[in-house]
Amino acid sequence: MNHPAKIPLARINAMSAGEFSRAFGAVYEHSAWIAERAFVHRPFTSVADLHAAMKTAVVQASAAEQLALLRAHPELAGREARAGELTASSSAEQRSAGLDALSADEVARIAALNRAHADRFGFPFIIAVRLASKAEVFSELERRLGLDRDAEMGACLEQVFRISDLRLRDLIE
Protein backbone atom coordinates (compact mmCIF):
# COMPACT_ATOMS: atom_id res chain seq x y z
CA MET A 1 0.00 0.00 0.00
CA ASN A 2 1.30 3.46 -0.79
CA HIS A 3 1.35 6.12 1.86
CA PRO A 4 2.61 9.64 1.19
CA ALA A 5 5.30 9.72 3.87
CA LYS A 6 6.27 7.42 6.67
CA ILE A 7 6.31 8.88 10.16
CA PRO A 8 9.65 8.88 11.98
CA LEU A 9 9.66 7.25 15.42
CA ALA A 10 10.94 10.47 17.04
CA ARG A 11 7.87 12.30 15.67
CA ILE A 12 5.57 9.58 16.99
CA ASN A 13 7.06 9.86 20.47
CA ALA A 14 6.54 13.65 20.41
CA MET A 15 2.87 13.46 19.38
CA SER A 16 0.04 14.62 21.57
CA ALA A 17 -2.63 12.06 22.46
CA GLY A 18 -4.92 13.52 19.78
CA GLU A 19 -2.24 13.45 17.08
CA PHE A 20 -1.35 9.87 18.00
CA SER A 21 -4.99 8.78 17.86
CA ARG A 22 -5.45 10.46 14.47
CA ALA A 23 -2.26 8.87 13.11
CA PHE A 24 -2.84 5.35 14.45
CA GLY A 25 -6.53 5.08 15.32
CA ALA A 26 -7.32 3.29 12.06
CA VAL A 27 -4.57 0.67 12.38
CA TYR A 28 -7.15 -1.54 14.07
CA GLU A 29 -10.36 -1.43 12.04
CA HIS A 30 -12.77 1.19 13.46
CA SER A 31 -11.16 0.75 16.91
CA ALA A 32 -9.27 3.92 17.84
CA TRP A 33 -9.51 2.92 21.52
CA ILE A 34 -6.53 0.62 20.95
CA ALA A 35 -4.25 3.47 19.88
CA GLU A 36 -5.58 5.57 22.75
CA ARG A 37 -4.60 2.88 25.26
CA ALA A 38 -1.20 2.26 23.66
CA PHE A 39 -0.30 5.97 23.74
CA VAL A 40 0.55 5.86 27.45
CA HIS A 41 3.40 3.42 26.75
CA ARG A 42 5.50 5.99 24.88
CA PRO A 43 8.31 6.39 24.15
CA PHE A 44 8.41 3.59 21.60
CA THR A 45 11.80 2.25 20.61
CA SER A 46 10.68 0.57 17.37
CA VAL A 47 7.70 -0.35 15.22
CA ALA A 48 7.68 -3.69 17.04
CA ASP A 49 7.53 -1.88 20.39
CA LEU A 50 4.51 0.18 19.28
CA HIS A 51 2.85 -2.93 17.86
CA ALA A 52 3.43 -4.75 21.16
CA ALA A 53 1.78 -1.89 23.09
CA MET A 54 -1.24 -1.98 20.79
CA LYS A 55 -1.45 -5.78 20.96
CA THR A 56 -1.29 -5.59 24.77
CA ALA A 57 -4.24 -3.16 24.72
CA VAL A 58 -6.26 -5.77 22.83
CA VAL A 59 -5.13 -8.72 24.96
CA GLN A 60 -5.97 -6.82 28.16
CA ALA A 61 -9.34 -5.63 26.81
CA SER A 62 -12.55 -7.18 28.02
CA ALA A 63 -14.11 -10.05 26.07
CA ALA A 64 -16.86 -7.64 24.96
CA GLU A 65 -14.26 -5.17 23.62
CA GLN A 66 -12.42 -7.95 21.79
CA LEU A 67 -15.69 -9.13 20.25
CA ALA A 68 -16.53 -5.56 19.20
CA LEU A 69 -13.07 -5.32 17.57
CA LEU A 70 -13.73 -8.47 15.55
CA ARG A 71 -17.20 -7.27 14.61
CA ALA A 72 -15.72 -3.97 13.38
CA HIS A 73 -14.06 -5.87 10.53
CA PRO A 74 -15.81 -6.14 7.18
CA GLU A 75 -16.72 -9.42 5.54
CA LEU A 76 -14.31 -10.44 2.82
CA ALA A 77 -15.77 -9.42 -0.56
CA GLY A 78 -18.98 -8.64 1.32
CA ARG A 79 -21.63 -5.94 1.22
CA GLU A 80 -19.25 -3.13 2.25
CA ALA A 81 -16.78 -4.09 -0.49
CA ARG A 82 -19.53 -4.21 -3.14
CA ALA A 83 -20.86 -0.83 -1.96
CA GLY A 84 -17.39 0.78 -1.92
CA GLU A 85 -17.64 1.37 1.84
CA LEU A 86 -14.42 -0.31 3.00
CA THR A 87 -11.67 1.69 4.66
CA ALA A 88 -8.83 2.50 2.28
CA SER A 89 -6.63 -0.08 4.02
CA SER A 90 -9.24 -2.86 3.86
CA SER A 91 -9.97 -2.10 0.22
CA ALA A 92 -6.30 -2.29 -0.77
CA GLU A 93 -5.79 -5.44 1.29
CA GLN A 94 -8.77 -7.25 -0.24
CA ARG A 95 -7.68 -6.13 -3.70
CA SER A 96 -4.18 -7.56 -3.06
CA ALA A 97 -5.70 -11.06 -2.68
CA GLY A 98 -7.88 -10.67 -5.77
CA LEU A 99 -11.09 -10.46 -3.75
CA ASP A 100 -12.22 -7.50 -5.85
CA ALA A 101 -12.22 -9.64 -9.01
CA LEU A 102 -14.15 -12.77 -8.06
CA SER A 103 -16.17 -14.76 -10.57
CA ALA A 104 -19.92 -15.05 -10.01
CA ASP A 105 -19.41 -18.55 -8.58
CA GLU A 106 -16.69 -17.27 -6.22
CA VAL A 107 -18.92 -14.41 -5.07
CA ALA A 108 -21.69 -16.88 -4.26
CA ARG A 109 -19.25 -19.23 -2.52
CA ILE A 110 -17.64 -16.54 -0.34
CA ALA A 111 -21.07 -15.10 0.51
CA ALA A 112 -22.24 -18.53 1.70
CA LEU A 113 -19.03 -19.08 3.68
CA ASN A 114 -19.21 -15.60 5.23
CA ARG A 115 -22.83 -16.25 6.23
CA ALA A 116 -21.94 -19.65 7.72
CA HIS A 117 -19.08 -18.08 9.67
CA ALA A 118 -21.19 -15.23 11.02
CA ASP A 119 -24.00 -17.64 11.96
CA ARG A 120 -21.61 -20.03 13.72
CA PHE A 121 -19.39 -17.53 15.53
CA GLY A 122 -21.19 -14.17 15.66
CA PHE A 123 -18.37 -12.22 13.99
CA PRO A 124 -16.79 -12.08 10.52
CA PHE A 125 -13.97 -14.32 9.30
CA ILE A 126 -10.68 -12.42 9.51
CA ILE A 127 -7.46 -13.22 7.71
CA ALA A 128 -4.46 -11.08 6.79
CA VAL A 129 -5.30 -11.14 3.09
CA ARG A 130 -2.08 -9.37 2.14
CA LEU A 131 -0.32 -12.58 3.18
CA ALA A 132 -2.73 -14.95 1.42
CA SER A 133 -3.82 -15.88 -2.07
CA LYS A 134 -7.48 -16.06 -3.02
CA ALA A 135 -7.30 -19.86 -2.87
CA GLU A 136 -5.77 -19.69 0.62
CA VAL A 137 -8.55 -17.37 1.79
CA PHE A 138 -11.22 -19.85 0.69
CA SER A 139 -9.34 -22.83 2.10
CA GLU A 140 -8.72 -21.19 5.47
CA LEU A 141 -12.31 -19.97 5.74
CA GLU A 142 -13.56 -23.50 5.15
CA ARG A 143 -11.03 -25.02 7.58
CA ARG A 144 -11.75 -22.55 10.36
CA LEU A 145 -15.49 -23.18 10.17
CA GLY A 146 -14.62 -26.46 11.93
CA LEU A 147 -13.08 -24.74 14.96
CA ASP A 148 -14.92 -24.07 18.20
CA ARG A 149 -15.84 -20.46 18.99
CA ASP A 150 -12.96 -19.78 21.39
CA ALA A 151 -10.40 -21.19 18.96
CA GLU A 152 -11.83 -19.15 16.07
CA MET A 153 -11.91 -15.99 18.17
CA GLY A 154 -8.24 -16.58 18.99
CA ALA A 155 -7.43 -17.25 15.33
CA CYS A 156 -9.19 -14.04 14.27
CA LEU A 157 -7.36 -12.00 16.92
CA GLU A 158 -4.02 -13.42 15.72
CA GLN A 159 -4.93 -12.36 12.18
CA VAL A 160 -5.89 -8.90 13.45
CA PHE A 161 -2.41 -8.65 15.01
CA ARG A 162 -0.81 -9.59 11.67
CA ILE A 163 -2.92 -7.00 9.85
CA SER A 164 -2.06 -4.28 12.38
CA ASP A 165 1.66 -5.09 12.16
CA LEU A 166 1.58 -4.71 8.37
CA ARG A 167 -0.37 -1.46 8.64
CA LEU A 168 2.05 -0.03 11.20
CA ARG A 169 5.02 -0.94 9.00
CA ASP A 170 3.32 0.96 6.15
CA LEU A 171 2.99 4.05 8.34
CA ILE A 172 6.25 4.20 10.29
CA GLU A 173 9.73 5.04 9.05
Steps between C-alpha positions, in 0.01 A plus 500: 500500500630846421505766765626852433769508768597270780504646849834500682501337844628822662193683363270228632649528848448879494133481397217616719233244589271646232768493230589142592136391486454668161819341364442148634131473587421321174775238532242279669179511297259762642661456845689817593476400868798270443728785393367710787598231751840438340590871508585489871785256430710757313781540427510220245839366401388332176202408285498166682485681835198706389334189358558318830335786693198491270479120517516519881205743495298239311613205713416690820163619365179345621344213305225741389760747366684222317173382346416857395846524337434185298153620406648830377666310215325473165409172336741398228354602162179578688235770490738781603747404226225488235367838618847661504475559876822332616775700666784581262720242674239222484427576136867481401551185706202319347609612154850357564348150538282539191179521702387796290500286184307187595298301249125471556551150643772628736277786615223253581744265674661769718157644585383157619821445698482848655138435600589160649786657695289785635219259594739261676722750681320836513782695333658514153782276378829690521822420320800714408416494130822677405676179604259263324391407151134482405518120515653517849222732617233252390688202641562664837141622527375147441753348743428747778126437481587172676654672803316567824408861579788568740756359257357704211492816710867441582581433134324821394683704765834358380409606146404846627848525656660406166289759318586772753872419478492538121305825527742643756797409280330690215467809719826515695848584376 
